[in-house]
């Protein structure tokens, strides 16, 4: 079968959403995503699953994989940091996502090199999908999101972090703030489809875990494994785009040459190099791209690529653990940055700035960073997203606040046209 047209794709998403659990990972045909193995993966239904709280979650995942040795898709929540380091998470949580959840799907559809293939389940499901009648689009209305942290508080928290930097406690801290609405009722699938239209991203994803939903337009790879190579691509450095091609190119060049953004980026590159060293063959860690500029619908981003050769004595799940959570969403030094994040943020991160992705039967994997992401718990009607940026000594608090608004723009635009019914 050739690459599916939009109607087939819409039918496949509607089919998958009919299961209690499904995961959709869409590359949106980004040609510069050099390490991608598939253009689209649709996993639906549960053959077996594991859900674990922080404590021995990574060990449980390793045992689950060793027992199954199959395709599996899953979530690593940010707060697994408390397992990898002596840390706590005491901020309010309106979502209650699992710390770790992975499942082996009953059905797995993949698109690669223009071909549709059923990797798990009966190939006849393609005919079943083709026969589906698409449901009509739900009525749309506006959802207002409330900031958990008002602007004055955010500006003060930036200054507080800069005082820690001046005292030498740290060099860089990624400070985030939550926007939420509750109780609201949305149609998660149409929300995802709308977000993917507004902001198609190389790590677009839709993950339904019963009544918990992850709706993501992430541009960032956390970590992937290709044979024995581990690749991480941290993002640090953001600027807006312009509809004027000349101005847009000027903005792109300004980002490329911005010393402050380069400084932020290289701090995280060094952190990622250090994290990868824990899993690497000695001497194999290298930076293969520094300060690359990549363009997305709303923003230009500065992305670097760090990779290494996995030490064959180290299980690849331990390689995930050794790099988690990702440096781009923490800061440097990493442990102190995470302590300050807990102090100065007002919400538990949970799934936000965690990661979702897949493990393959051969031990390859690919995981994204959960940014530019809507999180929704249907049972309570709690809808949330978080945005943030790196705070350094050179940061201007007003500019950092404006960057947060820029990163929120696609999510807010999506929510202007969503169905909303009173509870």
C-alpha positions in Angstrom: 0.0 0.0 0.0 1.3 3.5 -0.8 1.6 6.2 1.8 -2.0 6.9 3.1 -3.9 9.9 2.1 -5.3 12.2 4.8 -8.6 10.4 4.9 -7.0 7.0 5.5 -4.8 8.6 8.2 -7.8 10.2 9.9 -9.6 6.9 9.8 -6.6 5.1 11.3 -6.5 7.7 14.2 -10.2 7.3 14.8 -9.8 3.5 14.8 -7.0 3.6 17.3 -8.8 6.0 19.6 -11.5 3.5 20.0 -9.2 1.4 22.2 -8.7 2.1 25.9 -5.0 2.6 25.3 -3.3 3.8 22.1 -0.2 5.7 21.1 0.4 7.6 17.8 3.9 8.9 16.9 3.9 11.1 13.8 7.1 12.4 12.2 5.0 14.7 9.9 7.5 13.8 7.2 10.2 16.1 8.5 13.1 15.4 6.2 15.7 16.8 8.6 14.8 14.2 11.3 17.8 12.1 10.2 17.5 9.4 12.8 13.9 8.5 12.4 13.1 4.9 11.7 9.4 5.4 10.8 7.2 8.2 9.5 4.2 7.1 11.5 3.5 4.5 14.2 0.0 3.7 15.4 -0.2 1.3 18.4 -3.6 0.3 19.7 -4.9 -2.1 22.3 -3.1 -3.8 25.1 -1.6 -7.2 25.0 0.4 -6.6 28.2 1.3 -3.6 30.2 3.3 -2.3 33.1 2.5 0.7 35.4 4.9 1.6 38.2 5.3 4.4 40.6 8.7 6.1 41.2 11.0 3.8 43.2 12.0 0.8 41.1 10.3 1.8 37.9 13.3 1.6 35.6 14.3 -1.8 36.9 10.7 -3.0 36.4 10.8 -1.7 32.8 14.0 -3.6 32.2 12.5 -6.8 33.5 9.3 -6.2 31.5 11.2 -5.7 28.3 13.5 -8.7 28.9 10.4 -10.9 29.5 8.4 -9.6 26.4 11.1 -8.6 23.9 8.5 -7.0 21.7 7.3 -3.6 20.5 6.3 -1.5 23.4 5.2 2.2 23.8 5.3 4.2 26.9 5.6 7.2 29.2 8.5 8.3 31.5 7.2 11.1 33.7 9.6 13.8 34.8 9.2 12.9 38.4 11.2 9.7 37.9 14.0 12.1 38.8 13.2 11.1 42.4 14.3 7.6 41.5 17.5 8.5 39.8 18.5 11.1 42.4 17.6 12.0 46.0 14.9 14.5 45.1 11.2 15.1 45.9 8.0 16.4 44.1 5.6 18.2 46.4 4.0 20.7 44.2 0.3 20.5 43.3 -0.8 18.0 40.7 -4.1 18.2 38.9 -3.5 15.4 36.4 -2.2 12.3 38.2 -0.4 10.7 35.3 1.4 7.5 36.1 5.2 7.8 36.7 5.9 5.0 34.3 3.5 3.2 31.9 4.5 0.9 29.0 2.3 -1.4 26.9 2.8 -4.1 24.2 0.1 -3.3 21.7 -2.3 -5.8 20.1 -2.1 -3.9 16.8 0.8 -1.9 15.4 0.7 -0.1 12.0 3.9 1.5 10.7 4.6 3.8 7.7 8.1 3.7 6.4 9.5 4.6 3.0 6.0 5.3 1.6 4.6 1.9 2.6 2.0 0.9 5.2 2.8 -2.2 7.1 1.1 -4.1 10.0 3.9 -5.0 12.4 1.6 -6.5 15.0 -1.9 -8.0 14.6 -3.8 -9.2 11.6 -3.1 -7.3 8.3 -6.9 -7.3 7.7 -7.2 -4.4 10.1 -6.2 -2.1 7.2 -9.4 -3.1 5.4 -11.3 -2.6 8.6 -9.9 0.9 8.9 -10.6 1.7 5.3 -14.3 0.8 5.9 -14.7 3.2 8.8 -17.0 6.2 8.4 -15.4 9.4 9.7 -17.3 11.1 12.4 -18.3 14.7 11.9 -16.1 17.4 13.5 -17.4 18.3 16.9 -18.7 21.9 17.4 -16.0 24.3 18.4 -15.8 26.9 21.1 -13.2 28.8 23.1 -11.4 27.4 26.2 -9.8 30.0 28.5 -6.6 28.9 30.3 -5.6 30.3 33.6 -1.9 30.9 34.5 -0.9 29.1 37.7 1.8 31.8 38.2 0.9 35.4 37.3 3.4 37.5 35.4 4.7 39.4 38.5 5.4 36.2 40.3 7.1 34.7 37.3 9.4 37.7 36.9 10.2 37.5 40.7 11.1 33.8 40.4 13.5 34.6 37.5 15.2 37.1 39.8 15.3 34.6 42.6 17.0 32.0 40.4 19.5 34.6 39.1 20.4 35.3 42.8 21.3 31.6 43.1 23.4 31.9 39.9 25.2 34.9 41.3 26.0 33.0 44.4 27.4 30.1 42.3 24.7 27.6 43.1 24.1 26.9 39.4 24.6 28.2 35.9 21.3 27.6 34.3 17.8 26.5 35.4 14.8 25.7 33.2 11.9 27.5 34.9 8.4 26.5 33.7 4.8 27.7 34.4 1.5 26.0 34.1 -1.7 27.1 32.3 -4.8 25.1 33.2 -8.6 24.9 32.9 -11.0 22.8 35.0 -13.5 21.3 34.7 -13.8 21.3 30.9 -14.8 18.6 28.5 -12.8 18.3 25.2 -12.6 15.8 22.4 -8.9 14.7 22.8 -8.6 13.3 19.3 -9.9 16.3 17.4 -7.7 18.4 19.7 -4.7 16.5 18.6 -5.6 16.7 15.0 -6.1 20.5 15.2 -2.8 21.0 17.0 -1.1 18.9 14.4 -2.5 21.1 11.7 -1.5 24.3 13.4 1.9 23.0 14.6 3.1 19.9 12.7 6.2 18.7 14.5 8.8 15.9 14.1 7.7 14.3 17.4 4.0 14.9 17.2 2.2 12.4 19.5 -1.1 11.3 20.9 -1.1 8.9 23.8 -4.3 7.7 25.4 -3.9 5.8 28.7 -7.6 5.2 29.6 -8.8 8.6 30.8 -5.4 10.3 30.6 -4.4 12.0 27.3 -1.1 13.4 26.0 -1.5 15.7 23.0 1.9 16.8 21.9 3.6 18.9 19.1 7.1 18.4 20.4 10.0 19.4 18.2 12.6 17.7 20.4 14.2 14.3 20.6 15.3 13.2 24.1 17.2 10.0 23.2 17.2 7.4 20.5 19.2 4.2 19.9 20.1 3.0 16.5 22.0 -0.3 16.6 24.7 0.6 19.2 24.6 4.4 18.7 22.8 6.6 21.2 21.8 10.0 19.9 20.5 13.0 21.9 19.4 16.3 20.4 18.8 19.0 23.1 17.1 22.2 22.2 18.2 25.5 23.8 17.6 28.7 21.9 14.3 30.1 20.5 13.2 33.0 18.4 9.9 33.9 16.7 9.2 33.5 13.0 8.0 36.1 10.5 5.7 35.8 7.5 8.1 38.1 5.6 10.8 35.8 4.2 13.5 38.4 4.4 12.7 39.2 8.0 12.3 35.5 8.8 15.8 34.8 7.5 17.2 37.7 9.5 15.6 36.3 12.7 17.1 32.9 11.9 20.6 34.4 11.4 20.2 36.4 14.6 19.5 33.3 16.6 22.4 31.5 15.0 24.8 34.3 16.0 23.2 35.0 19.5 26.0 34.5 22.1 23.5 34.2 24.9 21.6 31.5 23.2 24.8 29.7 22.2 26.0 29.9 25.9 22.7 28.3 27.1 22.9 25.6 24.4 26.5 24.7 25.1 25.9 24.3 28.8 23.2 21.7 28.1 25.4 20.0 25.5 28.1 19.6 28.1 25.5 18.2 30.5 24.2 15.7 27.9 27.8 14.7 27.1 28.3 14.0 30.8 25.0 12.0 31.0 25.9 9.9 28.0 29.4 9.1 29.4 27.7 6.9 32.0 26.5 4.6 29.2 29.2 5.0 26.6 32.2 3.1 25.4 35.1 5.2 26.7 36.1 8.0 24.3 33.0 7.6 22.0 31.0 10.6 23.1 31.1 13.3 20.5 29.1 16.4 19.4 28.2 15.9 15.8 26.3 19.2 15.4 26.6 22.3 17.5 24.1 25.2 17.3 22.1 23.9 14.3 19.2 26.1 13.4 15.9 24.3 12.6 12.6 26.0 11.6 9.1 25.1 12.8 5.8 26.8 12.1 5.9 29.1 15.1 9.6 29.3 16.0 13.2 28.8 14.9 15.2 26.6 17.4 18.8 26.0 18.1 19.5 22.2 18.3 22.7 20.4 18.9 23.4 16.7 18.4 25.4 14.5 20.8 26.0 10.8 20.3 28.0 7.9 21.6 28.6 4.2 21.2 26.6 2.2 23.9 28.8 0.2 26.1 27.7 -3.5 25.5 27.8 -4.2 29.2 25.1 -1.6 29.9 21.4 -2.4 29.2 19.7 0.1 27.0 17.1 0.8 29.6 19.9 1.8 32.0 21.0 4.2 29.2 17.6 5.8 29.4 17.8 6.0 33.2 21.4 7.5 33.0 20.2 10.4 30.9 16.8 11.0 32.5 15.4 13.6 32.9 16.8 15.4 29.9 19.2 18.2 30.4 17.3 20.7 28.2 14.4 20.7 30.7 16.5 20.8 33.9 19.7 22.9 33.9 23.3 22.8 35.1 24.5 21.5 37.4 21.6 19.1 36.9 20.8 18.0 40.5 20.9 21.6 41.9 18.8 22.8 39.0 16.1 20.2 39.7 16.1 21.2 43.4 15.5 24.9 42.4 12.8 23.9 39.9 11.0 22.2 42.7 11.4 25.4 44.9 10.3 28.0 42.3 7.7 26.3 40.1 4.1 26.1 41.3 3.0 22.8 39.7 4.2 19.3 39.6 5.5 18.5 36.2 4.3 14.9 35.9 4.2 13.9 32.3 5.3 17.4 31.2 9.0 17.5 30.4 9.0 13.7 30.7 9.2 11.5 27.6 7.2 9.2 25.4 8.4 6.8 22.8 8.9 3.2 21.8 11.2 0.2 22.4 11.6 -2.2 19.5 12.1 -6.0 19.5 15.8 -5.4 18.5 16.4 -3.0 21.4 16.3 0.2 19.3 14.2 3.1 20.7 13.2 6.7 20.1 11.9 9.1 22.8 10.7 12.7 22.6 10.7 15.5 25.1 7.2 16.3 26.2 7.1 20.0 25.5 4.5 22.0 23.5 2.1 19.5 25.0 -1.5 19.5 26.2 -2.3 17.1 29.1 -5.8 16.1 30.0 -7.5 13.9 32.6 -11.0 13.2 31.3 -12.5 12.0 34.6 -11.8 15.3 36.4 -11.9 17.5 33.3 -8.5 19.0 34.1 -6.7 20.4 31.1 -3.1 21.7 31.4 0.0 22.7 29.6 3.3 24.1 30.8 5.9 26.3 29.1 9.3 27.6 30.1 12.8 28.6 29.2 16.4 28.6 30.4 17.3 31.2 33.1 20.9 32.3 33.1 22.8 35.2 34.6 22.3 37.0 31.2 18.6 36.4 31.1 16.1 39.3 30.9 13.0 38.4 32.9 10.6 40.2 30.5 12.1 38.6 27.5 11.9 35.1 29.2 8.2 35.7 29.9 7.7 36.7 26.2 9.4 33.5 25.1 7.0 31.5 27.2 4.1 33.2 25.5 5.6 32.4 22.1 6.0 28.7 23.0 2.4 28.7 24.2 1.0 30.2 21.0 0.2 27.0 19.1 -1.4 25.5 22.1 -3.5 28.6 22.8 -4.5 28.8 19.1 -5.6 25.2 19.2 -7.8 25.8 22.3 -9.5 28.7 20.7 -11.4 26.3 18.4 -12.1 23.3 20.7 -15.4 21.8 21.6 -16.3 22.6 25.2 -19.3 21.4 27.1 -20.1 22.2 30.7 -19.7 19.3 33.2 
